[in-house]
């Protein structure tokens, strides 16, 4: 796969133009597969052949596909398929998971779906396939967690479990990483020591030392091959290789310097990972431990060192957790203090022994797999009990962690730390960077408001904030899988951009692209007042919040669900905004006299469809800024080109969530917008 990357641009060559949105006959090899709830499969595949009429550039292209079929799909199978591809895409919201960036960093150049396919090869007989088939036959309750720990496959973990692990800060325990490498290396180290017992104590020490180093490297390389060179294993392998190289050359270099150099070597190989939270958290954890323990490694007992390590990591991760997730709680400290020993001393050793015994004695292997399954039961019980407890914490830290300026500051701080400086001087840039990132936002002044249009794909959702009030308008769509975007999109956005609370939830109308996440939102915010759900909008309703005037407008003569949309007009003494739902031209005509002459900010009616935004409506409102809430390469092709041109002719600055991601506008800063997941600032003329 060809990737054209800027070291900080994080853009890829993506998909050849000849392959986008057309039917392509391809021969695929399945690299990974997972069954989805709606009788579909998610398939990671590589194209190994293309027909004469297809793009030949697709050979060796890695892609993520969906396929609605009853056929069982497993790793290693060959498919003769007709596929429809598109460039990697995803939602771009502050605090949300950037799926597009993750796809690019993971080596995927395309996403799409299989229209039709046939199996063209025999069922593979690889060790992985036999092991997975064996595990599925055991009837293990926590099979998804076991697959994640031994195969690096987290696709079968339930969403509610992911949410539990995220809130308790224990996701790192369920991802193949340096934790696994350390355990394997420790076992190898111990085994080698037993083998060299006949030697003298002095020779034993030397042999054990070098055997441990090379055993660690062997474990890292083996795990890298096993996980197909996943990023966590690559980071560990590079660090181990650099350490051994220094020892072979007789150079005694501080461990923390080796880790910093390893980070830069990894970025040279995988530059797109510079904006991935896993990169910063993994290297940050190692550096925090080295900074605390290296000068005083012999000062603590084994138990004492472990307890202090948890405290060090928790304190070190506190600002980063708040920065990345928008929240931090002491719950994470307690969860790790209890569960890390459980996973390291029971679950992982049981799984490693089970895999080894699987090659020798299947019955004995089942015993250890069952033991690992029981330990994971205890793991979830502990986390669930802790999660149910009200604990203090912080939430709602507004940040732009993934913005290029912050990344440049962080990388510059890393380079500064490699300089031959002594004392606190070498760590000052790090503390300064953390302080800048965690600087609290000024909030919304009294008498003003902010509107944030959330990127939810082909749908609509927006957040309105005043000085003390938070309101949600619509809740985005329901996905083909049956899930909605509330947990993955709206809730992280709410946590990152302000307090996790709502005063009012307004549903403009019942179409799925607006109401798909309503049930999940109402369930989460059970005490929040709702309008347009059980209590429909009626007449013209007006009220004041924090010096801001709100008006609900509805066309009672409407004949369609879209035209009966509950629309919202927000006004201050100096600025105004209008959120128009899915009204079309008839409703626009009947509501026109209720609208002001000129608004500062407009969420365009019906996503910019051709049946909306009539000329009289556009001229009446003459918005300075107009936002289209639409999906990228959606089947409806919103917004329509004629509509976009109509607004531009009236002098409107046009933004599209499909292109810019989330858009934030505030009445007290009318020329300043924040767009995208990194909240890039745009200053209007």
N, C-alpha and C positions, 0 to 999 in steps of 0.2 A: 504494500500500500504506500502510495506516495503521500507524504505529508509536507506541506510547506508551512513552516512555523517561524514566527518571530519569537524571540526569546521571551518577550512579555506580551505579545499580542494574543497568544492562545488561539490562533485561527489556523485552520487546516484547509488543505486543498479539497477536502471533502469529497464530493462526488463528481465524476465527469458530467458535463452538461448533457451528453448524449444519453445518460442513464436516468435522469430525473423524471419521475412521473410518467414513465412509459412501461409497457409490459416487456420484461426481459427474460428470455429463456436461459437459465444458468444451471450449471452442475455445482451443487453445494456439498460441503462436508460439515457435519454438525460438530461443533466444539463443546457446546453445553446446551441443555434444554431444561425447561421447567413447565409443569402443568399449571395453567391459570384457572381461576374459579369458573370462567364462563365456557368451559370445554374447549379452550384454545391452548396453544403452546407458545411460549416465548423461547426462541431459538437463537443462539449465537452460532454463526456459520461463517465459513470462508469459501469464496467462489474459486473453484479449481478449474472451471471450464466455461466458456461462453460460445454460443452459436455464432455462425458467420455474420448474421445480421445484427448481433448485439455488440455492445462496446467491448472491445478486446481489453481495454484498460481496467475492466472489472476483475480480471484474474488476480487472485491473492488478496482481494478486497475483503476486509472483515466487516460484518454487518450484524445488526440485531433485528430479528424479524418476528412477527406474530403469524400464527397459522391456525385457523379454525378447522380442526380435524379430530376424528376419533382414533387416528393412527398413533401408536406409541412411538415417540421420537426419543432416541438415546444418542449419547455421545459416540462419534465415530461413523454414524450412518451417512450414506450418500443419498442425495436427493436430486432428481431431475425436476426442476421447478420453474414455474413462471412467477416472477416476483415483480412487485412495484416498489421502487426505492425512492427515498428522499434524503436530503442532507440531514445530519444530526440536528435535532431541535429540542427545545425544552423551555420551561418557564423561567423568567428572569425577575425574581422578586427578592428584596432584602430579607435575609434570614432563611430563605428557601433553598432547597437542594437544586443546584444548577445541573440539570440532567444533561444538557448539551455539552457543558464543559467536562463533565465526567465521561461522557462517551468519547470525546476527542482525546482526553488524557489516557483513556483505556485502550485506544487504538481503533475504535470503531469509526469508519468513514461513512456509514450509511445506516439508516433505519428504514423500516417498511413492513410489508406483509406479503405472504405467499398466497397467490390466487389459486394455484393448483400445483400438485407435486406428486411424484411417485418415488418409492424407495427403489434404488437401483443396485444396492449392494447387500451383502449378507449382514446379519446382526453382528456387530463387532464382538470380539472375544478378548478385549483388553482387560488388564488387571482392574482398572478403575470400574469398568462396566460390570465385571463379575462381583466386585466388592459392593457396588451400589445395589445390584440385584439381590445380593445376599442380605444387605441391611434392610431393604424393603420387605423381604420375606420374614424378618424377625418380629415385625409388629411393634417396633419401638415407638413409644408415645411421643418422644421428643426427637424424632428422626431428623427434622429440619435443622435443629441445633447441632446434631452430630454431623450432618453433612457439611455445615458451615465450618466446623472445627477441623475436620479431616480432609475436606475437599476444597475449602474456600468458597463454597456455593451457598450463599445466603438467600437464594431466590425462594426457597420453600418455607422460610420463617414467616409466621403470620404477622400482618401489620401491627396488631395490638401488642405483640411481643417486642417488635422493633421500638414501638413507642415506650414500652416499659424500660428497655435497655437504654434508650436515649435519655429518658428522664433521670435514670439512676447513674448515668455516666459509665456504663459497663459494656458498651458496644465493642470496645477494643478487645475484650476477652473472647469474643466470638468471631474474630477475624484472624486468619492465618497471618502471623506477624513474627516479630522478634521474640515474643513470648514462647512460641513453639520452637523456634530455633534454639533458644537458650536451654529449654528442657531437653531437647534431643542432644545438644552438645554436652550437657551435664551427664546424661546417661552414657554417652560415648566416652567421656572423660573418665567416669568411674570404671567402666568396663576395661579401658586401656590400663588404668592403674592396677586392676586385679591381674591383668596379663603380665605385667612387668614386675610383680612382687619378688621374683628370684633375684633381682638386681640389688645392688647396694642402695642405701638410702639416698646417697648423692646422685647416683645415676637414675634412680627412680624419680627424683624430683625433676631432673632435666628431661628425661624421656616423657614423663607425664605432662610436663609443661608444653613441650613441642607437640606431643600427640594431641593434647587438648586443643591447641591452636589449629592444627590441620584437621582434627575431627570437627571442629566448629565450621571450618571452611567447607568440608565435605557435606556437613549437614545443610549448610546454607545453599550450596549448589544443588543438592538433592531436592530440597524443598522448592527451589526456584524452578527446577524441571517439573516437579510434581504439580505446581500451581501455574505452569506455563509462564514463568517469569513475571509474576504479579509484582506491582510496585512495592508493597511492604517487604517482600523477600529480597527484591533487588537492593533496597536500602541497607538491609542487614548484610547482604553479601558484599557490597562495596565497602562497607565499614570494616568487615572482617578481613577482606583482601588487603586493604590499606594497612591495617594493623600488622598483619603477617609480613607484608612487604617491608615495613619499617624495622621489624625485628630481624628479618633476614639480612638487611643492610647494616645491622648493628646500630640503628638510630633509635634513640630514646626520645620520643615525641610525646608531649602531653596528650592524654586520651581525648580531651575535649577538642583539641586542635584537629585530631584525626576525624572526629565526628563532623566538625564544621567543613573540612575539606571534602568528606564523603557527601555532604549535602550538595555542595557545588558540583561535584562529579555527577551525582545523580541528576541534577537539573540540566547538565550538558546532554545527558542521554535522554531525559524525559522532561523537556522544558515546560510542557503544558501543566505539569504537576505543581508549578510554582503557586498557582491559585487554588490548590486543593488543601482543605483543612487537615487531611491525614498527614501530608508532608510536614506541616508546621508542628502538629501535635506529636508526631513520632520523634522527630529530631529534638523538639523542645523537651520531651520527657527524658531522653538520654542526657542532654546537656544539664538539665536541672539536677539529676541524680549525681552526675560527675562533679558538678560545681559544689554540691553539698558533701559528698562522701569522699572524693579523691584525697583531700588533705588529711582526713581523719578516718581512713578506712578501717584501722585496727581499734578504733575507740569504742566500737559497739559490738554487742553479742549478735548472734544470728537473728534472734527474735527482735531485739531492739532495733537492729538495722532495718528489718522488714517494716516494723511499725513506723519508724522515722521516714522510710522511703515513701510510704503511703501519704504521710503528712506533707512531705516535700512535693510530691506530685500533685496533691490536691491544691496546695497553695500556689504552685507554679501554674497549674491549669486553670485556676480560678478566673483570672482576667481573660484567658483565651477561650474558656468555655462560655463566659458571658459575652465575649466578642463574637464568637461563631454561632452559638445557639440562641443568643439573646436572653440567657438565664443561667443562674448558678445557684446551687443549694448545698447546704452541709450534708444533705442526703447522699450526695455523690461520694463524699468522704467515707461515710459509714458503710455504704454499699461496697466500695472497693476494699475496705479493711476486712470485710467478712468474706466476700466472694472470691477475691484473688487467691487466697490460700486454698479455697475449695477447688477452684479450677486447676491451679498449678500442681497441687499435691494429690488430687484424686481423679478429676475428670480426664485431664490430658494424659497422665501416665496410664490410666485404664484404657484409653483409646489407642495409645501407641502399642501397648502390650497386646491388645485385641487384634490390631492389624498384623503384628508379627505372628501371633498364634493362628490367625486365619490361614496362613500358609502351611501350618503344621497340624493343628487340631481345631477343627471347626467348632466342635462342641465346647471346648474350653474358651474359644474366642467369643462365643455367645455369652458366656458368663461375664466376661469383662465388658462387652458392649452393654449388657444389662446393668452392670455396675455404673458405667458412665451415664446411662440413661437415668438411673436413680439419683446420681449426683447432680444432674441438670434439673431434676425435679426439686431437689433441695435448693438449688441456685434460684429457680423461679419463685419458690415459696418465700425465701428470704427477701428477694427484691420486691415481691408483691406486698409483703408485710411492711417493708420500709416505705414503699411508695404510698401506702395508705395513711402514713403518719403526716400530720401537719408540721412542717419544718420551716425554719426561716431561710430566706434566700433573696436573691435579687433577680429582677426581670426587666425586660423592656429597655435594654441599653441600645440606643440607636448608634449604629456603626456602619462603616464602609470597609470592612475587613478585606474584601477582595478587590478593592480599588487599587489601581496601579501605583499611585503615590504611596500608599501604606506598604505595599509589597517592596517597593524600592527602598523605603526607609528601613524595613526589616532586614533586607538583604545587605544594605549598607552597614547596619549594626552588626551583622554577622561578620563581615569583613573586618570591621573595626576590632572585634574581639580577637581576631587572629594576630593582630599586631603585638609586638613585644612590649606591652605596657604592663604595669604592675598595679596592684591594689584595685580600688573601686573604679579607677579611670577606664579600664577596659570594659566595664559593664554599664557605664552611664548611658550609651545609646540604646541599650535594650530597655532600661527602665524608662527612658524618655519616649521610646516607641509605644510601650504599653500605656503610659500616661496619655499620650495623644489619642490612641485608639479608644480609650475608655472615657474620654471627656464627655460629660453629659450634655445632651442637647438642651437648648434654651426653652423648648416647649412652645406652645401656641399662646401668644399674648391675648389678654382679654379683649373681646370685641372683634376677634379674627377667627379664621378657620383654615384648616388644611384638608385637601381632598387627595386621596391616594387611590388611583385606579390600578387594581391588581391584575397581573398577567395570569389569566386562567385559561388561556387558549381560546377556543371558540365558545365564548360565554361572556359573562359580566359579573364583576364584583368590585366594590369600592368601599373605602373607609373614610369617614369624615370625623375630624377631631376639632374641638374647640378647646378652651383653656381647661375645662373639667369634664367634658362630655365626649364620649366615643360612640359612633354610630356605624353600623354596617349596612350597606345597600346591596342586596343580592348576594348570592353565595356560590356562583360558578356552576359548572356543568357536572353531570355524572358521566364517568368514563365507560367505554365499551366493556371493560372488565367487571363492571358493576360497582366499582369504588367511586368515590367522589374526591374532590381536591381539597377538602377541608383540612384533613390531617397533614397532607404533604405540602399544601400550598398556602391556604388561608391562615391556619393557626401559626405556623412559623413566622409569617408576615406580621400578624398581630403582635406576637411576642417581641419581635425585633424592632418594630416601629413605635411601640408604646406599651402601656399597661395592658395585661391580658384581661380585659373586661369590656363589656358593651352595655350601653344605656338603652339602646333601641336597635332592633333588627328590622329593616324595611325590605320587603320583597316586592319588587315592581310588578311582577306577574308570574304565572305558574309554569312557563316554558322551562324545559329541562336545563337549558344552557344558563338560566338565571337561578333556578330553584334546585338544581341537582344536589347541592351541598347543604340545603336548608335544614334537613332533618338532623344531620350531624352537628351543625352549628347550634341549633336549638337544644339538642341533647347536651352539648358541652356547656353552653351558657343557659342553663335551665331557668335562671332568675331574670333573664333579660326580657323586656317588653318587646312585642312583635307587632308589626302592622303589615297588612297585605297577605298574612298567612291565615289566621283564624279571624282576625279583625280587618276586613277589607277597608281600603281607602274610600272615603265618602265626602263629596263636596270639596270645597276649598278649605283646608285646615292650615292655620297659621299659629306659630308659637315662637318664643324667644328662648335661646340658650346662651348664656355668657355674652350677652350683648349682640348676638347674631340672630337674624330672622330666618325662619324656615317656613316654607309653604309647600304643601302637598297638592298637586294638581292632577286631575283625572278627567278624561273625556267620557261623560256618562252616555253620550249618544253613540259610542263606538259599537261596531258590529263584530269586531275581532278581538281575540285575546291580547294581541300585541297593542292594538289601539287603546285598550283599557288599562295599559300600564300606569302604575302609580309613579308619577314623576316628582322630582324634588328640586325646588328653587331655593338657593341659599344666598342671603344678601347681608352685606354690611353697609356702612355709610359710604365706603369707597370702592367696594368690589362685589362681584356676584358670580355664581356658578349655577349651572343647570344640568341635572342628571336626568336624561330623557327616556330611559327604558327602551322599549322596542316600538315606540309609536311610529306610525307611518304618515303619509301625507294627509289623509283625512283628519286624523287627530291633530296634526300640526296646525291645520287650518282652523280648527275649532278652538284650540288653546292659544292661538297667536295673540289675542288681545289681553291675555292674562300674563304675558311675558314681557320683560323689560325691553327697551330698545338698546340693545348692546349688553353683552355679558363678557366677563373676563375669561371664563373657563367653561367649556361645554364637553360633556361626554355624548358623542354623536348618537342620534337615534338609530336603533336597530343595527348597530355595528357598522354603519355606513352603507347599508343596502341601497340598491337603486330605487326602491320603493319609498325611501325616506329622504330627509334633508332637501325638501323642496326649495326652490329659489326664494320664495317669499319668506320661508322660515329662516333660511340662512341669512338673508338680508336684514330681517328683523333682529335677530340675535347678534349678528356680526361678531362672532366670538374672536377674541384675541388668540386664544389657544383652543384647539379642538383635539380630542383624543378618541380614536377608534379602538374599542375593545374587541379584538378579533384574534383568530388563530392563524398561525403560520401555515401557508399552503392549504388552508381549509377548503372543503368542497364547495362552500358558498362564495369563495373568492371575495370576501369582505376585506376592506371597503371597495366599493365600485370606483373605477377610475373617474367617471363623470362626477361623482360626489366629491371626491378629493379635489378635483379641479375647481368645482364650484366654491368650496371653502377658500381655496388659495386665491381665487379671483377677488374675494372679499377681504383679503389681507390676513387671513388666519394662519397661525403657525400650526402645522399639522403633525400629529404624533400617532403612532400605531403600536399597541402593546405587542403585536406579533413581531415587530422590528426593534423597538426600543425597550421592551419589557415594561415593568411597572412605571407609572408616571405619578409624581407628587407635585402638587401646586398649592401654595399658601397665599392667602389674601394679603398678608403683611409683606410678602416678597413676590409681587406679581410678575416680575420679570425673570425669576429664578425657578428652574425646574430640576428635580432629581429624577433620573431615569435608570432603569435596569437594576439588576441584583446588587451591583456595587454602588448604586445611587450616584452615578456620574452627574455632575452639576452642569446644566446648560443655562447660559445667560442670554436672554432674548434681547434684541435691539430695542 
